[in-house]
Amino acid sequence: MAKNQRQALGKGIGALLGDAEPVAPREPRAHVVETPAFSGGSEIAIEAIEPNPHQPRKHFDEDALQELSASIKNLGIIQPVTVREIRNGKFQIISGERRYRAARMAGLETIPVFVRAGDDEEKDVLICALVENIQREDLNALEIAFTYQRLMEEGSLTQEELSERVGKKRSTVTNYLRLLQQPAEVQAAIRENSITMGHARAIAGIPDNKSQIKVLRKTVDEGLSVRQVEELVKKMTQPKEIKKQPEEAISAGMDSELKEAMKRCFNVTIAIKHNNKGNGSITIPFQNEEEMNGFLTKLNNFNG
């Protein structure tokens, strides 16, 4: 490589182009050390960084943090933390709080960051934090649901507007928000990864909380799949069919009523027969003509 090329590379891309306007140097930020290790990156004193109060993730597994801390001691932070400046010399995390916590555990004094310029409006910071965390970290469904709810409340967004801002279908947003209506026991199971979003969505189809908890415990105890839970919920929520009484039972009941009525009216025990076609006959026994005339007299009195 020629000497003048090496010099040009050392001066940056503007020197290679030849006609670039000189760029005025930025005023150095307090606690910030520019580093070429990351494109557009900086090293910031860890004491100058604070967590984002709107961080979607609320639970950090202690064992996993210890493992990450040990890795950082050996290899450093491979992926910079994204921050925004909130006041002179102080920064707030947009994404990467897990790395930040592990770095503090490892005793680091500075960490690599991307300083992101952004709107100070809280709803835009919330959206930025949510989208970046979904892309880079494994948030559980409940953490996402709480963040969606807060975005809607503090950003005055409808579900339709929220779905557009976070790049999700409206039905997806709705399914997450439904998790917040489920019993605390179901929400705890989601947070602890005892059940998946698919399980929770199926359980949400049960109308009462008591039955939801019953299905939840069965799901966890028996390790049911999402498909199995869906089938279980379907059986529980389908209207029960009214079983038809067998024709024999209906006939027996009618026979009994008719016999009792004839006994009361004529003081006689009749015989009833049925065939397979549904037809039949009624037999009225009598001893003599006098008894038969008695039946006729009573019948005429009924007609009169």
Phi and psi in degrees as a GROMACS rama.xvg file:
@    title "Ramachandran Plot"
@    xaxis  label "Phi"
@    yaxis  label "Psi"
@TYPE xy
-68.4802  154.475  ALA-2
-61.7249  -41.6266  LYS-3
-67.758  -28.2381  ASN-4
-68.8731  -41.4214  GLN-5
-62.2089  -40.2538  ARG-6
-64.9297  -40.0736  GLN-7
-64.2165  -42.7198  ALA-8
-61.3752  -36.8451  LEU-9
-67.2775  -24.1732  GLY-10
-91.3876  -6.4361  LYS-11
101.28  176.849  GLY-12
-66.8497  -27.4516  ILE-13
-62.303  -36.7637  GLY-14
-68.3287  -33.5684  ALA-15
-67.9804  -39.4085  LEU-16
-72.9925  -31.1927  LEU-17
86.0442  -31.7279  GLY-18
-112.247  12.7493  ASP-19
-73.9223  142.629  ALA-20
-71.3412  140.1  GLU-21
-64.3387  140.45  PRO-22
-100.858  129.017  VAL-23
-68.5401  136.034  ALA-24
-65.0324  143.216  PRO-25
-74.4191  149.793  ARG-26
-70.1772  131.525  GLU-27
-65.6139  137.7  PRO-28
-82.0061  148.29  ARG-29
-64.0905  141.903  ALA-30
70.4144  6.03488  HIS-31
-110.833  130.896  VAL-32
-120.607  116.642  VAL-33
-67.3546  139.29  GLU-34
-136.231  137.097  THR-35
-79.5081  0.0323216  PRO-36
-66.1584  -26.8926  ALA-37
-129.644  138.812  PHE-38
-63.9769  115.56  SER-39
72.8629  14.7586  GLY-40
-95.8351  167.144  GLY-41
-142.589  162.897  SER-42
-106.845  126.732  GLU-43
-121.439  140.121  ILE-44
-59.674  130.581  ALA-45
-63.5736  -25.6826  ILE-46
-71.337  -16.9431  GLU-47
-90.2611  1.35944  ALA-48
-110.342  140.375  ILE-49
-131.03  149.56  GLU-50
-64.6015  157.205  PRO-51
-83.1989  121.721  ASN-52
-64.1467  -15.6199  PRO-53
-97.8638  13.6849  HIS-54
-54.6469  124.39  GLN-55
-61.5671  -39.2668  PRO-56
-78.4202  123.198  ARG-57
-106.764  -19.9715  LYS-58
-117.771  129.29  HIS-59
-121.288  120.292  PHE-60
-65.2653  122.94  ASP-61
-64.4754  -42.0517  GLU-62
-64.439  -41.1121  ASP-63
-65.3602  -36.8566  ALA-64
-65.7  -39.0026  LEU-65
-62.8408  -41.1399  GLN-66
-63.7732  -44.6038  GLU-67
-65.3421  -37.7503  LEU-68
-61.3718  -42.619  SER-69
-63.6164  -38.9305  ALA-70
-64.6936  -41.2548  SER-71
-64.9594  -36.5382  ILE-72
-60.422  -38.2328  LYS-73
-83.3365  -41.5338  ASN-74
-114.482  -11.9982  LEU-75
80.5326  -177.864  GLY-76
-88.4846  113.929  ILE-77
-75.8088  -39.9724  ILE-78
-109.497  118.369  GLN-79
-61.3713  155.494  PRO-80
-84.5369  140.338  VAL-81
-94.5636  126.893  THR-82
-132.202  168.321  VAL-83
-132.002  147.997  ARG-84
-81.2277  126.355  GLU-85
-104.924  -23.8036  ILE-86
-161.577  169.792  ARG-87
-55.2412  114.485  ASN-88
82.2632  1.12772  GLY-89
-121.493  142.226  LYS-90
-131.718  152.501  PHE-91
-121.609  139.051  GLN-92
-72.9108  133.053  ILE-93
-96.2558  -47.4784  ILE-94
-149.036  147.017  SER-95
109.012  23.8057  GLY-96
-63.8083  -31.5584  GLU-97
-63.1984  -43.4649  ARG-98
-65.1059  -38.9714  ARG-99
-61.9073  -45.9571  TYR-100
-63.8444  -42.7981  ARG-101
-65.6042  -35.8221  ALA-102
-65.4822  -39.1328  ALA-103
-63.3898  -40.5967  ARG-104
-60.5079  -37.8481  MET-105
-76.8601  -8.01019  ALA-106
83.9093  17.948  GLY-107
-69.323  142.379  LEU-108
-92.842  -28.3006  GLU-109
-134.12  156.23  THR-110
-136.802  150.039  ILE-111
-72.5488  138.832  PRO-112
-140.607  159.743  VAL-113
-106.241  119.43  PHE-114
-87.3511  113.872  VAL-115
-101.685  125.34  ARG-116
-82.9047  130.562  ALA-117
-155.396  173.297  GLY-118
-68.2698  139.587  ASP-119
-78.3354  -8.41048  ASP-120
-62.8049  131.596  GLU-121
-59.767  -37.1277  GLU-122
-66.9034  -33.4924  LYS-123
-71.3955  -35.4069  ASP-124
-66.4537  -40.6467  VAL-125
-60.8129  -46.8238  LEU-126
-62.0404  -43.6498  ILE-127
-61.1032  -45.5109  CYS-128
-62.4379  -42.7443  ALA-129
-65.0013  -50.9743  LEU-130
-62.2178  -44.2491  VAL-131
-67.1289  -37.675  GLU-132
-69.7444  -37.5483  ASN-133
-62.498  -38.5401  ILE-134
-73.833  -32.2608  GLN-135
-110.098  -19.0232  ARG-136
-132.535  158.331  GLU-137
-91.9173  74.6853  ASP-138
-66.2707  144.045  LEU-139
-80.9908  162.988  ASN-140
-60.5515  -34.2668  ALA-141
-69.0976  -38.8629  LEU-142
-62.612  -40.1166  GLU-143
-65.1445  -42.8003  ILE-144
-61.6523  -44.808  ALA-145
-62.121  -38.4025  PHE-146
-69.7346  -40.5695  THR-147
-57.5031  -45.0196  TYR-148
-61.8914  -42.6632  GLN-149
-68.2874  -37.2697  ARG-150
-58.8023  -43.0944  LEU-151
-67.1172  -41.592  MET-152
-71.4533  -50.2046  GLU-153
-84.1801  -25.6384  GLU-154
-95.694  0.0599546  GLY-155
51.6173  49.1761  SER-156
-106.822  144.664  LEU-157
-81.6614  168.838  THR-158
-60.9078  -37.4512  GLN-159
-64.0775  -44.9153  GLU-160
-66.536  -40.1489  GLU-161
-62.2038  -44.6177  LEU-162
-60.1096  -36.5838  SER-163
-69.4506  -40.0817  GLU-164
-68.818  -36.2672  ARG-165
-98.4797  -0.734412  VAL-166
71.1649  34.7571  GLY-167
-122.412  153.695  LYS-168
-64.798  150.877  LYS-169
-62.1225  -37.5827  ARG-170
-61.8163  -35.5037  SER-171
-65.282  -46.0935  THR-172
-59.9925  -44.2019  VAL-173
-60.5193  -43.0344  THR-174
-62.4209  -39.0206  ASN-175
-65.8373  -45.1602  TYR-176
-64.4154  -29.8414  LEU-177
-64.3037  -25.2801  ARG-178
-62.1835  -29.407  LEU-179
-74.3471  -11.1789  LEU-180
-94.4932  -3.51893  GLN-181
-86.3134  161.224  GLN-182
-59.0711  156.253  PRO-183
-57.7645  -34.6152  ALA-184
-65.2583  -37.2201  GLU-185
-69.2075  -42.3991  VAL-186
-62.6526  -39.4879  GLN-187
-63.8395  -38.4489  ALA-188
-64.973  -35.7974  ALA-189
-66.5139  -46.7319  ILE-190
-61.6792  -36.1978  ARG-191
-88.0246  4.42635  GLU-192
61.5483  27.2812  ASN-193
-75.3093  -27.4861  SER-194
-133.75  160.439  ILE-195
-97.0266  175.168  THR-196
-59.5029  -37.8097  MET-197
-62.774  -42.6906  GLY-198
-60.3326  -47.985  HIS-199
-62.421  -39.3219  ALA-200
-63.8197  -39.0248  ARG-201
-67.1172  -43.8263  ALA-202
-63.8179  -31.9532  ILE-203
-63.6271  -18.0095  ALA-204
-75.5925  -6.45916  GLY-205
-87.2895  129.66  ILE-206
-71.3171  -26.5418  PRO-207
-117.894  146.221  ASP-208
-62.4491  -37.9485  ASN-209
-60.7102  -43.0488  LYS-210
-70.8158  -33.3419  SER-211
-60.8553  -46.2137  GLN-212
-65.2082  -38.032  ILE-213
-60.9306  -45.1737  LYS-214
-68.792  -37.5  VAL-215
-57.5136  -49.9271  LEU-216
-63.6365  -38.5916  ARG-217
-64.96  -39.5025  LYS-218
-62.2678  -46.4221  THR-219
-71.075  -45.5478  VAL-220
-64.2217  -38.9033  ASP-221
-101.785  -0.700968  GLU-222
61.1098  42.4701  GLY-223
-67.0236  145.01  LEU-224
-78.4455  168.113  SER-225
-59.7592  -41.5804  VAL-226
-62.0692  -40.9595  ARG-227
-65.7558  -39.1071  GLN-228
-66.511  -40.9301  VAL-229
-59.3745  -43.3067  GLU-230
-65.7372  -39.9917  GLU-231
-63.3535  -44.0649  LEU-232
-65.5558  -38.01  VAL-233
-60.9693  -43.0645  LYS-234
-65.4147  -36.1404  LYS-235
-73.3148  -31.3163  MET-236
-99.8187  -11.6525  THR-237
-70.009  139.081  GLN-238
-60.6049  136.275  PRO-239
-75.9049  133.215  LYS-240
-75.1211  138.695  GLU-241
-79.9149  116.748  ILE-242
-72.9785  130.721  LYS-243
-75.2159  137.758  LYS-244
-72.4376  141.159  GLN-245
-57.0851  147.095  PRO-246
-59.2743  -33.2466  GLU-247
-61.728  -40.2572  GLU-248
-68.412  -40.025  ALA-249
-62.2459  -46.1701  ILE-250
-61.6218  -42.4689  SER-251
-61.8626  -38.7481  ALA-252
-66.9837  -42.8139  GLY-253
-66.6696  -40.0208  MET-254
-57.4864  -44.4999  ASP-255
-63.5352  -43.4334  SER-256
-63.3609  -43.5733  GLU-257
-64.7018  -41.53  LEU-258
-62.3546  -41.7195  LYS-259
-65.3799  -39.8244  GLU-260
-64.7425  -43.856  ALA-261
-64.5172  -34.9441  MET-262
-65.9501  -41.1807  LYS-263
-68.4595  -42.6416  ARG-264
-79.0653  -42.4213  CYS-265
-118.546  0.269663  PHE-266
53.22  46.2513  ASN-267
-139.984  148.181  VAL-268
-101.747  114.965  THR-269
-89.672  165.35  ILE-270
-118.282  135.373  ALA-271
-122.264  134.124  ILE-272
-126.015  143.858  LYS-273
-123.067  149.692  HIS-274
-114.528  178.134  ASN-275
-66.6003  -20.8783  ASN-276
-87.6826  -0.643018  LYS-277
92.5954  -3.7196  GLY-278
-85.6698  172.218  ASN-279
-176.316  -169.178  GLY-280
-145.314  154.004  SER-281
-118.713  126.847  ILE-282
-111.314  125.772  THR-283
-110.559  110.154  ILE-284
-77.2689  150.035  PRO-285
-147.412  155.653  PHE-286
-92.2381  -33.4449  GLN-287
-158.78  -179.502  ASN-288
-66.7158  -32.9217  GLU-289
-60.9049  -41.336  GLU-290
-68.1981  -36.6612  GLU-291
-66.5346  -42.366  MET-292
-61.0261  -33.2352  ASN-293
-62.7638  -40.0811  GLY-294
-61.4579  -45.7447  PHE-295
-62.3791  -41.0355  LEU-296
-61.8106  -45.3653  THR-297
-65.2593  -38.6977  LYS-298
-64.3668  -42.9669  LEU-299
-63.3301  -37.8256  ASN-300
-63.4809  -37.1979  ASN-301
-65.0807  -41.5566  PHE-302
-68.4323  -35.0834  ASN-303
